[in-house]
Amino acid sequence: MMEKESQYTSILSMINTLKKENESLTAKINKLSTGNSTITNEMLKNEKSRAALLEKRISDLNAELRFAKVDCNLTRADVTQIISNSKQRKELLAEALASLNNLSRSDDAVIAQKAKEKFQRLNNIAKTVRD
């Protein structure tokens, strides 16, 4: 009987030790899960921020490309710069005007301001176009 009580006490002691280890491991898992969630959330925020920056950069580059095309059209339409006929100048100016109208509606204040400045150049060149 004494031997069984000793075994029972020993088993009970092991069970209590295992319960404590289990609680400790569960606490560590919860702590690691919380840390993992925090890191994952930070990574998502960083990725979203990075994506927004890249989208802004793409938008800026597209605007610069459109401005370059406007500059090309304005240079080609400017009677003092290149020889072209009146019809060609009108077409170039119309294309530049359409691009500038789109660019002037940009949410980016820098792009809208640059479009406004290009409008002035377009108006100066348009004054020289004759039928």
C-alpha positions in Angstrom: 0.0 0.0 0.0 2.8 2.3 0.9 4.4 1.6 -2.4 1.2 2.6 -4.3 1.0 5.8 -2.3 4.6 6.6 -3.2 3.8 5.9 -6.9 0.7 8.0 -6.7 2.6 10.9 -5.1 5.3 10.6 -7.6 2.8 10.6 -10.5 0.9 13.5 -9.0 4.2 15.4 -8.7 5.0 14.7 -12.3 1.5 15.8 -13.4 1.9 19.1 -11.4 5.3 19.7 -13.0 4.0 19.0 -16.5 1.0 21.3 -15.8 3.4 24.1 -14.8 5.6 23.5 -17.8 2.5 23.5 -20.0 1.4 26.8 -18.5 4.8 28.2 -19.0 5.0 27.0 -22.6 1.5 28.3 -23.3 2.5 31.7 -21.9 5.6 31.7 -24.2 3.5 30.8 -27.2 1.1 33.6 -26.4 3.9 36.1 -26.0 5.5 34.9 -29.3 2.2 35.1 -31.1 1.6 38.6 -29.9 5.1 39.6 -30.9 4.6 37.9 -34.3 1.3 39.8 -34.8 3.0 43.1 -33.9 5.9 42.5 -36.4 3.4 41.3 -39.1 1.3 44.5 -38.6 4.4 46.7 -38.8 5.5 44.9 -41.9 2.1 45.4 -43.5 2.2 49.1 -42.6 5.6 49.5 -44.1 4.6 47.6 -47.2 1.5 49.8 -47.6 3.6 52.9 -47.1 6.2 51.7 -49.5 3.5 50.9 -52.1 2.0 54.3 -51.7 5.4 55.9 -52.2 6.0 53.8 -55.3 2.5 54.7 -56.7 3.3 58.4 -56.1 6.6 58.0 -57.9 4.9 56.3 -60.8 2.4 59.1 -60.9 5.1 61.7 -60.9 7.0 60.0 -63.6 3.9 59.7 -65.8 3.3 63.4 -65.3 6.9 64.2 -66.2 6.5 62.1 -69.4 3.3 64.0 -70.3 5.1 67.3 -69.6 8.0 66.2 -71.9 5.5 65.4 -74.6 3.9 68.9 -74.1 7.3 70.5 -74.3 8.1 68.6 -77.5 4.8 69.7 -79.0 5.3 73.3 -77.9 8.8 73.4 -79.4 7.6 71.9 -82.6 4.7 74.4 -82.7 6.8 77.4 -81.9 7.3 79.2 -85.2 10.6 80.6 -84.0 12.0 77.1 -83.1 11.1 74.9 -86.2 9.6 75.2 -89.6 6.1 73.8 -89.7 2.9 74.8 -91.3 0.0 76.5 -89.5 -2.2 73.3 -89.6 0.6 71.3 -87.9 1.1 74.0 -85.3 -2.6 74.0 -84.5 -2.6 70.2 -84.1 0.4 70.3 -81.9 -1.0 73.0 -79.7 -4.4 71.2 -79.5 -2.6 68.1 -78.3 -0.5 70.0 -75.8 -3.7 71.8 -74.6 -5.5 68.5 -74.0 -2.5 67.1 -72.0 -2.2 70.3 -70.0 -5.9 70.3 -69.2 -5.5 66.7 -67.8 -2.4 67.6 -65.9 -3.9 70.8 -64.4 -6.6 68.6 -62.7 -4.0 66.7 -60.8 -4.3 66.4 -57.0 -0.6 67.1 -56.8 -0.1 70.8 -56.4 3.4 70.7 -58.0 2.0 69.1 -61.1 -0.9 71.5 -61.3 1.4 74.5 -60.9 3.8 73.2 -63.6 0.8 72.7 -66.0 -0.2 76.3 -65.3 3.3 77.5 -66.2 3.1 75.5 -69.4 -0.3 77.1 -70.3 1.5 80.4 -70.4 4.1 79.1 -72.8 1.3 77.5 -74.9 -0.6 80.9 -75.0 2.5 82.7 -76.1 3.1 80.3 -78.9 -0.6 80.2 -79.9 -0.4 84.0 -80.4 2.0 83.4 -83.3 -0.1 80.9 -85.1 -1.7 82.4 -88.2 -4.2 80.8 -90.7 
